[in-house]
Amino acid sequence: MTIVTSTLLSTIDIDERLKNELFVKSICDDVCHSQNGTVYLIRYGYYKLEFCFSKEHDFIYFMVEMYDSMQQQNKYLSFIDDLNLFNDINAINKFVSGKIHDDRVTIQNIEIYMDEGKIDSIYLLSSREKS
């Protein structure tokens, strides 16, 4: 399974299997628990992927950020930055109608965070309506 930035930004979503905690747990490299939920980590090439689920097992967010090493490869899930967002901040311009505020751009349920003029991380937030 592959997550591609252009697909992620144009569809504003990921494969539904990746919103299933049991599936993500079965393919993850590492797991972290907190009082609010569980974060599953996948390292692929230059990227670290996080999938966060609530204590009730609801999908909260998917996050991708740069990672320091090429050593760990996950054979189940890959991430391809075909737009080179992490190298060229101008690559997001065709997806953004508003301006950057407080080093953050929001595109529907996606938030892109910047640090010193470069993309630091991309979050896909749950699009599920909260009651």
C-alpha positions as MATLAB code, in Angstrom:
seq = 'MTIVTSTLLSTIDIDERLKNELFVKSICDDVCHSQNGTVYLIRYGYYKLEFCFSKEHDFIYFMVEMYDSMQQQNKYLSFIDDLNLFNDINAINKFVSGKIHDDRVTIQNIEIYMDEGKIDSIYLLSSREKS';
ca = [
       0.000    0.000    0.000;
       1.377    3.426   -0.922;
       0.407    6.901    0.259;
       1.266    9.605   -2.302;
       1.209   13.321   -1.468;
      -0.638   14.392   -4.630;
      -3.361   11.805   -3.982;
      -3.537   12.680   -0.291;
      -3.914   16.411   -1.004;
      -6.340   16.048   -3.906;
      -8.649   13.493   -2.265;
      -8.127   14.798    1.328;
      -8.138   11.213    2.561;
      -6.265    7.916    2.839;
      -7.206    4.299    2.202;
      -9.965    3.298    4.641;
      -7.911    0.288    5.809;
      -5.465    2.766    7.336;
      -8.247    4.091    9.575;
      -8.710    0.633   11.071;
      -6.671    0.288   14.258;
      -6.326   -3.505   14.050;
      -4.988   -3.271   10.500;
      -2.523   -0.480   11.334;
      -1.398   -2.367   14.443;
      -0.633   -5.404   12.278;
       1.723   -3.456    9.973;
       3.331   -0.944   12.353;
       6.992   -0.770   13.408;
       6.386    0.616   16.892;
       3.593    1.732   19.205;
       3.231    4.458   21.868;
       0.435    4.690   24.415;
      -0.840    7.854   26.083;
      -3.741    8.685   28.333;
      -5.719    9.847   25.262;
      -5.061    6.937   22.926;
      -2.485    5.020   20.913;
      -0.007    6.117   18.233;
       1.340    3.553   15.761;
       4.620    4.359   14.021;
       5.782    3.278   10.591;
       9.203    4.275    9.276;
       9.683    4.242    5.548;
      12.790    5.681    3.953;
      13.119    9.345    4.795;
       9.667    9.514    6.382;
       8.004    8.637    9.676;
       4.284    7.924    9.555;
       2.036    8.092   12.605;
      -1.499    6.807   12.977;
      -3.346    7.943   16.095;
      -6.433    6.275   17.528;
      -8.531    7.235   20.553;
      -9.082    4.978   23.551;
     -12.382    4.094   21.879;
     -10.377    2.935   18.806;
     -11.555    5.790   16.590;
      -9.141    7.144   13.979;
      -7.919   10.616   15.019;
      -5.127   11.493   12.600;
      -2.454   10.352   10.183;
       0.814   12.310   10.214;
       3.920   12.220    8.031;
       7.215   13.965    8.707;
      10.819   13.660    7.667;
      12.851   10.951    9.373;
      16.635   10.857    9.791;
      17.465    7.400    8.513;
      16.956    5.167    5.495;
      17.730    2.081    7.594;
      14.222    0.956    8.494;
      11.854    0.023    5.677;
       8.291   -1.088    6.245;
       7.323   -3.728    3.691;
       3.590   -3.089    4.063;
       3.250    0.679    3.645;
       5.250    3.291    1.780;
       5.052    7.065    1.453;
       5.996    8.935   -1.719;
       6.350   12.704   -1.745;
       5.789   13.075   -5.478;
       5.263   16.839   -5.095;
       8.474   17.243   -3.063;
       6.561   19.174   -0.411;
       9.311   18.672    2.128;
      11.825   20.347   -0.193;
       9.771   23.108   -1.828;
       7.105   24.981    0.121;
       5.744   26.405   -3.153;
       4.582   22.913   -4.132;
       1.492   23.302   -1.936;
       0.339   26.525   -3.612;
      -1.995   24.792   -6.072;
      -3.840   23.162   -3.155;
      -4.043   26.220   -0.876;
      -6.638   28.933   -1.349;
      -5.773   30.789    1.843;
      -2.570   32.079    3.330;
      -0.175   30.552    5.810;
      -1.132   31.473    9.395;
       1.168   30.829   12.349;
       3.319   28.492   10.230;
       0.273   26.379    9.397;
      -1.857   25.844    6.282;
      -5.248   24.171    6.501;
      -6.844   22.454    3.495;
     -10.181   21.029    4.641;
      -9.131   18.246    7.071;
      -5.405   18.460    6.258;
      -3.009   20.643    8.219;
       0.499   21.345    6.960;
       2.977   22.706    9.494;
       6.053   24.735    8.595;
       9.291   25.376   10.430;
      11.662   28.080    9.209;
       9.973   28.209    5.804;
      10.046   24.441    5.172;
       7.348   21.812    5.512;
       7.780   20.077    8.858;
       4.774   17.741    8.943;
       1.464   16.958    7.283;
      -1.582   15.878    9.296;
      -4.707   14.270    7.923;
      -7.327   14.744   10.619;
     -10.365   12.546   11.026;
     -13.182   13.880    8.889;
     -15.729   12.160   11.097;
     -18.280   14.559   12.529;
     -17.934   15.078   16.262;
     -21.135   15.305   18.282;
];
